[in-house]
Amino acid sequence: MKPPGVIANACARRAGRDSRLGERLRRLVPADFVHFTRDESEVDAALAQLHALGIEHLVLVGGDGTVGGTLTPLVARFGESPLPRVSLVAGGTINTIAHSLHAHASAEQTVRRILEDAKPRLDSVRPLIRVEPDTGAARGGLIFANGVAARFLERYYRREELGVVAAAGLVGRIAGSALLRTRLARDLFAPRRIEIAVDGAPLDAHAFTVAGASSVRDIGLGFRPFLSAGIDPEHFHFLYSAASAARLSVELPALRLGFHGPTSCLHHHAARRVELRFESPEPWSMDADLYPPATTLQLSAWAPIRFISY
């Protein structure tokens, strides 16, 4: 079997701390197939070499930001060539996407199982979500968020300590503030004016507090609001709500259980295209990375990729 290519984010928390990871990987595959990258230019150079080598499988080692940060240039680099299968390895501070795709094996275990043609835990084709803002470059990834979700990330990244414990603590603070109606929740959940169209059809929506789109179900801390994600390789799951902080906080237990009841305050759509128009510029996030505020965002199902998890 042809060796898989490996791209590891050398700046990611877990991958960057393992000084001997490259040595161990190069015992399994030729050195030209293993790349440690630190910025976008190094990612593109690594993809160019792997494309020239004709890889059919790519192993990505890093956190959530590594996913969109690598797969976006991957699609551009491969052009009309068939895209490689992709296996994720949790190697960053936030590894929501890898966990949602049941990717539990280490980098070495993943490479070995690919070489052995072992049966995977998950074999699924899912579309990347391409986001085109009215200002700035387009970006692809698997989890898009704006509204309170993007403002949550703004506050999260201000903290000195990052990780699951820090994120859970902030969620708890926000939920408590919502129930007590204090300033933290009021600021985060202030409704914004919006116009939404799904697959060309305008929705009866004029304000929102949160909106998101995903090709994976689990978005972190056990929350699973995107139940249709991964069912159809040509559609992603889009949702939005104009509900208050208190109303959304009451629904948190159901969201952890992945339950969509008839009284849910969230509106759900399977979509190929979504257009969001804001009254004033809004920040947005893709795969836990934040991007500058935009007044229009065009979302589309893009470049279906076969994800293989071990």
Backbone hydrogen bonds in HBPLUS format (Angstrom, degrees):
<---DONOR---> <-ACCEPTOR-->    atom                        ^
c    i                          cat <-CA-CA->   ^        H-A-AA   ^      H-
h    n   atom  resd res      DA  || num        DHA   H-A  angle D-A-AA Bond
n    s   type  num  typ     dist DA aas  dist angle  dist       angle   num
A0005-GLY N   A0057-HIS O   2.92 MM  52  6.31 157.0  1.97 165.2 161.4     1
A0059-VAL N   A0005-GLY O   2.79 MM  54  6.12 160.5  1.83 151.8 158.1     2
A0006-VAL N   A0033-PHE O   2.78 MM  27  6.09 154.5  1.84 171.9 173.6     3
A0035-HIS N   A0006-VAL O   2.91 MM  29  6.08 148.4  2.01 145.3 155.6     4
A0007-ILE N   A0059-VAL O   2.94 MM  52  6.31 164.2  1.97 171.9 176.4     5
A0061-VAL N   A0007-ILE O   2.95 MM  54  6.27 163.1  1.98 151.8 154.4     6
A0008-ALA N   A0035-HIS O   2.87 MM  27  6.28 162.8  1.89 161.1 167.0     7
A0037-THR N   A0008-ALA O   2.95 MM  29  6.29 158.9  1.99 160.0 166.9     8
A0009-ASN N   A0061-VAL O   2.89 MM  52  6.19 166.5  1.90 172.8 171.9     9
A0012-ALA N   A0009-ASN O   3.09 MM   3  5.39 158.0  2.14 109.1 116.0    10
A0010-ALA N   A0037-THR O   2.87 MM  27  5.54 150.8  1.95 146.7 155.8    11
A0016-GLY N   A0012-ALA O   2.78 MM   4  5.39 152.6  1.86 143.6 152.2    12
A0014-ARG N   A0091-GLY O   2.94 MM  77  4.68 121.5  2.29 116.7 128.8    13
A0017-ARG N   A0014-ARG O   3.26 MM   3  5.39 133.2  2.49  98.2 110.1    14
A0015-ALA N   A0091-GLY O   3.06 MM  76  5.04 160.5  2.10 137.8 134.3    15
A0018-ASP N   A0015-ALA O   3.34 MM   3  5.48 147.6  2.45 100.8 109.6    16
A0021-LEU N   A0018-ASP O   3.26 MM   3  5.54 170.3  2.27 114.5 116.3    17
A0024-ARG N   A0020-ARG O   3.08 MM   4  6.36 161.0  2.11 154.6 159.3    18
A0025-LEU N   A0021-LEU O   2.96 MM   4  6.21 159.0  2.00 155.5 161.5    19
A0026-ARG N   A0022-GLY O   2.95 MM   4  6.11 154.4  2.02 150.2 156.8    20
A0027-ARG N   A0024-ARG O   3.28 MM   3  5.36 152.4  2.36  98.7 106.8    21
A0028-LEU N   A0025-LEU O   2.91 MM   3  5.32 150.2  2.00 108.6 118.1    22
A0029-VAL N   A0025-LEU O   3.12 MM   4  6.48 151.3  2.20 152.3 160.8    23
A0033-PHE N   A0030-PRO O   2.97 MM   3  5.69 161.2  2.00 122.5 128.6    24
A0034-VAL N   A0031-ALA O   3.11 MM   3  5.50 170.1  2.12 117.4 120.5    25
A0043-VAL N   A0039-ASP O   3.04 MM   4  6.39 150.2  2.14 148.9 158.2    26
A0044-ASP N   A0040-GLU O   2.97 MM   4  6.23 164.2  2.00 153.2 156.2    27
A0045-ALA N   A0041-SER O   3.03 MM   4  6.22 155.7  2.09 142.3 149.1    28
A0046-ALA N   A0042-GLU O   2.94 MM   4  6.08 155.8  2.00 143.6 150.1    29
A0047-LEU N   A0043-VAL O   2.93 MM   4  6.19 159.4  1.97 152.4 158.0    30
A0048-ALA N   A0044-ASP O   2.92 MM   4  6.13 151.4  2.01 145.3 153.1    31
A0049-GLN N   A0045-ALA O   3.14 MM   4  6.41 157.2  2.19 146.4 151.2    32
A0050-LEU N   A0046-ALA O   2.96 MM   4  6.20 161.8  1.99 151.7 157.2    33
A0051-HIS N   A0047-LEU O   2.79 MM   4  5.88 152.3  1.87 146.1 153.8    34
A0052-ALA N   A0048-ALA O   3.04 MM   4  6.24 155.1  2.11 141.8 148.3    35
A0053-LEU N   A0049-GLN O   3.00 MM   4  6.28 137.9  2.18 139.5 151.3    36
A0055-ILE N   A0050-LEU O   3.33 MM   5  5.97 174.3  2.33 157.3 158.7    37
A0054-GLY N   A0051-HIS O   3.00 MM   3  5.11 151.0  2.09 101.3 110.6    38
A0085-ARG N   A0056-GLU O   2.96 MM  29  6.23 160.5  2.00 141.5 135.1    39
A0058-LEU N   A0085-ARG O   2.74 MM  27  6.09 156.7  1.80 154.6 161.5    40
A0087-SER N   A0058-LEU O   2.85 MM  29  6.27 158.3  1.90 157.8 162.7    41
A0060-LEU N   A0087-SER O   2.87 MM  27  6.27 160.8  1.91 161.0 167.4    42
A0089-VAL N   A0060-LEU O   2.77 MM  29  5.96 138.5  1.94 170.7 169.4    43
A0062-GLY N   A0089-VAL O   3.18 MM  27  6.50 163.7  2.20 176.4 171.8    44
A0091-GLY N   A0062-GLY O   2.95 MM  29  3.90 154.9  2.01 109.7 108.2    45
A0066-THR N   A0063-GLY O   3.06 MM   3  5.40 134.8  2.27 105.9 118.0    46
A0064-ASP N   A0094-ILE O   2.75 MM  30  5.83 146.3  1.86 157.0 162.3    47
A0067-VAL N   A0064-ASP O   3.02 MM   3  5.41 137.0  2.21 107.5 118.7    48
A0069-GLY N   A0065-GLY O   3.02 MM   4  5.85 151.5  2.11 142.7 151.3    49
A0070-THR N   A0066-THR O   2.98 MM   4  5.79 125.5  2.28 133.4 141.6    50
A0070-THR N   A0067-VAL O   3.24 MM   3  5.48 146.9  2.36 102.9 111.9    51
A0071-LEU N   A0067-VAL O   2.84 MM   4  5.95 170.5  1.85 161.4 164.7    52
A0072-THR N   A0068-GLY O   3.08 MM   4  5.67 157.9  2.13 138.5 142.7    53
A0074-LEU N   A0070-THR O   2.97 MM   4  6.05 140.7  2.13 141.1 153.4    54
A0075-VAL N   A0071-LEU O   3.15 MM   4  6.26 159.3  2.20 147.5 148.2    55
A0077-ARG N   A0073-PRO O   2.80 MM   4  5.93 161.3  1.84 153.0 158.2    56
A0078-PHE N   A0074-LEU O   2.96 MM   4  6.10 163.7  1.99 156.1 159.3    57
A0079-GLY N   A0075-VAL O   3.15 MM   4  6.13 139.7  2.32 138.6 148.2    58
A0081-SER N   A0078-PHE O   2.77 MM   3  5.23 152.9  1.84 150.9 146.6    59
A0086-VAL N   A0306-ARG O   2.95 MM 220  6.28 162.3  1.98 159.3 163.8    60
A0308-ILE N   A0086-VAL O   2.88 MM 222  5.99 159.7  1.92 144.7 150.9    61
A0099-HIS N   A0095-ASN O   3.08 MM   4  6.29 166.0  2.10 155.7 160.0    62
A0100-SER N   A0096-THR O   2.84 MM   4  6.02 156.7  1.89 150.4 157.6    63
A0101-LEU N   A0097-ILE O   3.00 MM   4  6.21 142.9  2.14 146.8 156.3    64
A0103-ALA N   A0098-ALA O   2.90 MM   5  5.14 169.8  1.91 155.4 153.0    65
A0102-HIS N   A0099-HIS O   2.99 MM   3  4.96 158.0  2.04 108.9 110.7    66
A0110-THR N   A0106-SER O   2.87 MM   4  6.00 157.6  1.92 148.9 155.2    67
A0111-VAL N   A0107-ALA O   3.01 MM   4  6.27 164.0  2.03 152.6 156.1    68
A0112-ARG N   A0108-GLU O   2.93 MM   4  6.13 167.2  1.95 154.4 158.2    69
A0113-ARG N   A0109-GLN O   2.96 MM   4  6.12 162.4  1.99 149.5 154.2    70
A0114-ILE N   A0110-THR O   3.01 MM   4  6.23 148.9  2.10 146.8 155.4    71
A0115-LEU N   A0111-VAL O   2.98 MM   4  6.24 164.7  2.00 154.0 157.8    72
A0116-GLU N   A0112-ARG O   2.86 MM   4  6.09 142.0  2.00 145.5 157.1    73
A0118-ALA N   A0113-ARG O   2.88 MM   5  5.03 168.8  1.89 153.6 155.6    74
A0117-ASP N   A0114-ILE O   3.04 MM   3  4.97 152.6  2.11 100.2 108.8    75
A0121-ARG N   A0309-SER O   2.65 MM 188  5.46 141.4  1.79 145.9 157.0    76
A0122-LEU N   A0309-SER O   3.32 MM 187  5.02 157.6  2.37 126.6 129.3    77
A0309-SER N   A0122-LEU O   2.89 MM 187  5.02 164.4  1.91 146.5 150.1    78
A0124-SER N   A0307-PHE O   3.01 MM 183  5.36 163.2  2.04 152.2 156.6    79
A0307-PHE N   A0124-SER O   2.76 MM 183  5.36 165.2  1.78 162.3 157.2    80
A0126-ARG N   A0305-ILE O   2.98 MM 179  5.53 161.3  2.02 149.1 148.3    81
A0305-ILE N   A0126-ARG O   2.85 MM 179  5.53 169.0  1.87 148.9 146.1    82
A0128-LEU N   A0302-TRP O   2.80 MM 174  5.08 138.4  1.97 171.6 166.3    83
A0302-TRP N   A0128-LEU O   2.81 MM 174  5.08 158.0  1.86 162.3 160.4    84
A0129-ILE N   A0141-GLY O   2.69 MM  12  5.33 169.0  1.70 157.2 161.2    85
A0141-GLY N   A0129-ILE O   3.09 MM  12  5.33 132.6  2.32 123.1 136.7    86
A0130-ARG N   A0300-SER O   2.88 MM 170  5.25 166.5  1.90 161.7 160.4    87
A0300-SER N   A0130-ARG O   2.97 MM 170  5.25 141.9  2.12 140.7 151.7    88
A0131-VAL N   A0139-ARG O   2.79 MM   8  5.35 167.4  1.81 154.8 158.6    89
A0139-ARG N   A0131-VAL O   2.98 MM   8  5.35 152.4  2.06 143.1 151.8    90
A0132-GLU N   A0298-GLN O   2.84 MM 166  5.00 159.0  1.89 142.4 149.6    91
A0298-GLN N   A0132-GLU O   2.96 MM 166  5.00 159.3  2.01 131.8 138.6    92
A0134-ASP N   A0296-THR O   3.06 MM 162  5.43 131.4  2.30 154.9 153.9    93
A0215-SER N   A0142-LEU O   2.93 MM  73  5.25 146.2  2.04 148.7 154.9    94
A0287-ASP N   A0143-ILE O   2.78 MM 144  5.04 164.7  1.80 149.2 154.3    95
A0144-PHE N   A0213-ALA O   2.76 MM  69  5.01 168.9  1.77 159.1 162.0    96
A0213-ALA N   A0144-PHE O   3.02 MM  69  5.01 157.9  2.07 129.2 132.1    97
A0145-ALA N   A0285-SER O   2.96 MM 140  5.11 152.0  2.04 141.0 142.8    98
A0285-SER N   A0145-ALA O   2.77 MM 140  5.11 152.9  1.84 160.7 164.8    99
A0146-ASN N   A0211-ALA O   3.01 MM  65  5.53 156.7  2.07 155.3 151.5   100
A0211-ALA N   A0146-ASN O   3.33 MM  65  5.53 160.1  2.37 134.8 130.5   101
A0150-ALA N   A0147-GLY O   3.11 MM   3  5.59 124.6  2.43 110.3 122.2   102
A0151-ARG N   A0147-GLY O   3.11 MM   4  6.43 162.2  2.14 153.5 159.1   103
A0148-VAL N   A0209-THR O   2.79 MM  61  5.98 157.8  1.84 154.2 160.5   104
A0152-PHE N   A0148-VAL O   2.75 MM   4  5.88 142.7  1.89 142.8 152.8   105
A0153-LEU N   A0149-ALA O   3.24 MM   4  6.53 155.0  2.31 138.6 143.7   106
A0154-GLU N   A0150-ALA O   3.02 MM   4  6.38 148.6  2.12 144.9 153.8   107
A0155-ARG N   A0151-ARG O   3.20 MM   4  6.49 156.6  2.26 144.6 148.9   108
A0156-TYR N   A0152-PHE O   2.84 MM   4  6.10 156.9  1.89 150.6 158.5   109
A0157-TYR N   A0153-LEU O   2.94 MM   4  6.02 165.4  1.96 153.8 155.1   110
A0158-ARG N   A0155-ARG O   3.17 MM   3  5.28 149.0  2.27 101.5 110.8   111
A0159-ARG N   A0156-TYR O   3.13 MM   3  5.67 160.2  2.17 113.8 119.9   112
A0167-ALA N   A0163-GLY O   2.96 MM   4  6.18 161.2  2.00 154.4 160.2   113
A0168-ALA N   A0164-VAL O   2.86 MM   4  6.01 162.9  1.89 153.1 157.7   114
A0169-GLY N   A0165-VAL O   2.94 MM   4  6.09 154.5  2.00 145.2 152.5   115
A0170-LEU N   A0166-ALA O   3.06 MM   4  6.31 152.8  2.13 145.0 151.6   116
A0171-VAL N   A0167-ALA O   2.97 MM   4  6.26 158.0  2.02 150.0 156.1   117
A0172-GLY N   A0168-ALA O   2.97 MM   4  6.21 157.0  2.02 147.7 153.7   118
A0173-ARG N   A0169-GLY O   3.02 MM   4  6.31 153.4  2.09 144.3 151.2   119
A0174-ILE N   A0170-LEU O   2.95 MM   4  6.19 161.4  1.98 152.3 157.1   120
A0175-ALA N   A0171-VAL O   2.89 MM   4  6.10 163.0  1.92 152.4 157.3   121
A0176-GLY N   A0172-GLY O   2.95 MM   4  6.10 160.6  1.98 147.2 152.6   122
A0177-SER N   A0173-ARG O   2.89 MM   4  6.10 154.9  1.95 145.7 153.0   123
A0178-ALA N   A0174-ILE O   2.84 MM   4  6.08 148.5  1.93 147.4 156.4   124
A0179-LEU N   A0175-ALA O   3.07 MM   4  6.36 158.2  2.12 149.4 153.9   125
A0180-LEU N   A0176-GLY O   3.02 MM   4  6.19 149.2  2.12 144.5 153.2   126
A0181-ARG N   A0177-SER O   2.70 MM   4  5.57 111.4  2.18 135.4 151.7   127
A0182-THR N   A0177-SER O   3.00 MM   5  5.08 157.1  2.06 137.0 143.9   128
A0186-ARG N   A0182-THR O   3.25 MM   4  6.45 162.9  2.28 150.5 155.4   129
A0187-ASP N   A0183-ARG O   2.87 MM   4  6.02 163.5  1.90 162.1 164.0   130
A0188-LEU N   A0184-LEU O   3.13 MM   4  6.35 164.4  2.16 148.3 152.7   131
A0189-PHE N   A0185-ALA O   2.85 MM   4  5.76 162.9  1.87 154.6 158.9   132
A0192-ARG N   A0208-PHE O   2.93 MM  16  5.46 164.9  1.95 151.7 154.6   133
A0208-PHE N   A0192-ARG O   2.83 MM  16  5.46 146.1  1.94 147.6 158.9   134
A0279-GLU N   A0193-ARG O   3.38 MM  86  5.43 154.9  2.44 128.2 126.3   135
A0194-ILE N   A0206-HIS O   3.03 MM  12  5.09 158.1  2.08 112.3 115.5   136
A0195-GLU N   A0277-ARG O   2.81 MM  82  5.03 139.5  1.98 141.2 152.8   137
A0277-ARG N   A0195-GLU O   2.90 MM  82  5.03 159.8  1.94 151.8 155.9   138
A0203-LEU N   A0196-ILE O   2.81 MM   7  5.63 165.0  1.83 161.0 158.0   139
A0197-ALA N   A0275-GLU O   3.03 MM  78  5.15 152.8  2.11 144.2 150.3   140
A0275-GLU N   A0197-ALA O   2.86 MM  78  5.15 160.0  1.90 149.8 156.1   141
A0198-VAL N   A0201-ALA O   2.97 MM   3  5.27 154.4  2.04 144.5 138.0   142
A0201-ALA N   A0198-VAL O   3.02 MM   3  5.27 167.5  2.04 117.2 118.3   143
A0199-ASP N   A0273-ARG O   2.77 MM  74  4.86 164.9  1.79 141.5 146.3   144
A0209-THR N   A0241-SER O   2.75 MM  32  5.97 172.1  1.76 150.8 149.1   145
A0210-VAL N   A0241-SER O   3.27 MM  31  5.55 164.1  2.30 150.6 151.7   146
A0241-SER N   A0210-VAL O   2.97 MM  31  5.55 143.2  2.11 161.7 159.7   147
A0212-GLY N   A0239-LEU O   2.94 MM  27  5.47 159.0  1.98 152.4 152.5   148
A0239-LEU N   A0212-GLY O   2.89 MM  27  5.47 160.9  1.92 160.6 161.8   149
A0214-SER N   A0237-HIS O   2.91 MM  23  5.41 148.0  2.01 143.6 154.0   150
A0237-HIS N   A0214-SER O   3.04 MM  23  5.41 171.0  2.05 158.2 155.3   151
A0219-ILE N   A0223-PHE O   2.95 MM   4  5.81 163.1  1.98 165.2 170.8   152
A0223-PHE N   A0220-GLY O   3.07 MM   3  5.77 171.5  2.08 125.4 126.2   153
A0224-ARG N   A0255-LEU O   2.88 MM  31  5.72 177.0  1.88 149.8 149.1   154
A0229-ALA N   A0226-PHE O   3.20 MM   3  5.57 160.5  2.24 111.8 117.8   155
A0231-ILE N   A0228-SER O   3.23 MM   3  5.70 164.0  2.26 134.6 134.8   156
A0235-HIS N   A0232-ASP O   3.20 MM   3  5.50 171.9  2.21 115.9 118.3   157
A0236-PHE N   A0271-ALA O   2.93 MM  35  5.52 160.2  1.97 158.2 159.5   158
A0271-ALA N   A0236-PHE O   2.90 MM  35  5.52 170.9  1.91 163.3 166.2   159
A0238-PHE N   A0269-HIS O   2.77 MM  31  5.14 177.9  1.77 166.4 167.1   160
A0269-HIS N   A0238-PHE O   2.80 MM  31  5.14 144.2  1.92 160.1 163.6   161
A0240-TYR N   A0267-HIS O   3.10 MM  27  5.46 142.4  2.25 139.7 150.9   162
A0267-HIS N   A0240-TYR O   2.91 MM  27  5.46 169.2  1.92 164.5 168.1   163
A0248-LEU N   A0244-SER O   3.00 MM   4  6.23 167.4  2.02 154.5 157.6   164
A0249-SER N   A0245-ALA O   2.90 MM   4  6.01 154.1  1.97 148.5 156.3   165
A0250-VAL N   A0246-ALA O   3.08 MM   4  6.28 149.4  2.17 145.5 152.3   166
A0251-GLU N   A0248-LEU O   3.06 MM   3  5.13 130.2  2.31  96.1 109.6   167
A0252-LEU N   A0249-SER O   3.19 MM   3  5.20 159.6  2.23 102.7 109.0   168
A0254-ALA N   A0251-GLU O   3.08 MM   3  5.44 117.8  2.49 108.6 123.1   169
A0255-LEU N   A0251-GLU O   3.05 MM   4  6.37 153.0  2.13 153.8 162.4   170
A0256-ARG N   A0252-LEU O   3.03 MM   4  6.33 145.7  2.15 152.7 161.6   171
A0257-LEU N   A0253-PRO O   3.21 MM   4  6.51 138.5  2.39 138.4 149.2   172
A0257-LEU N   A0254-ALA O   3.10 MM   3  5.05 126.3  2.40  92.6 106.8   173
A0258-GLY N   A0254-ALA O   2.98 MM   4  6.13 109.6  2.50 135.0 152.7   174
A0259-PHE N   A0254-ALA O   2.88 MM   5  5.09 176.1  1.89 150.0 149.0   175
A0258-GLY N   A0255-LEU O   3.23 MM   3  4.90 150.2  2.32  91.2 100.1   176
A0264-SER N   A0261-GLY O   3.12 MM   3  5.34 164.1  2.15 115.3 116.5   177
A0301-ALA N   A0272-ARG O   2.80 MM  29  5.08 145.5  1.92 147.6 150.8   178
A0274-VAL N   A0299-LEU O   2.92 MM  25  4.98 155.8  1.98 135.0 139.0   179
A0299-LEU N   A0274-VAL O   2.76 MM  25  4.98 179.5  1.76 163.7 163.8   180
A0276-LEU N   A0297-LEU O   2.92 MM  21  5.16 165.8  1.94 155.3 159.8   181
A0297-LEU N   A0276-LEU O   2.90 MM  21  5.16 156.3  1.96 148.0 154.8   182
A0278-PHE N   A0295-THR O   2.79 MM  17  4.96 168.8  1.80 148.2 152.2   183
A0282-GLU N   A0294-ALA O   2.88 MM  12  5.32 161.9  1.92 135.3 134.2   184
A0294-ALA N   A0282-GLU O   2.91 MM  12  5.32 148.7  2.01 130.0 129.6   185
A0291-TYR N   A0284-TRP O   2.87 MM   7  5.58 149.9  1.96 171.5 172.0   186
A0286-MET N   A0289-ASP O   2.96 MM   3  5.38 152.6  2.03 150.9 157.4   187
A0289-ASP N   A0286-MET O   3.03 MM   3  5.38 165.9  2.05 117.1 121.2   188
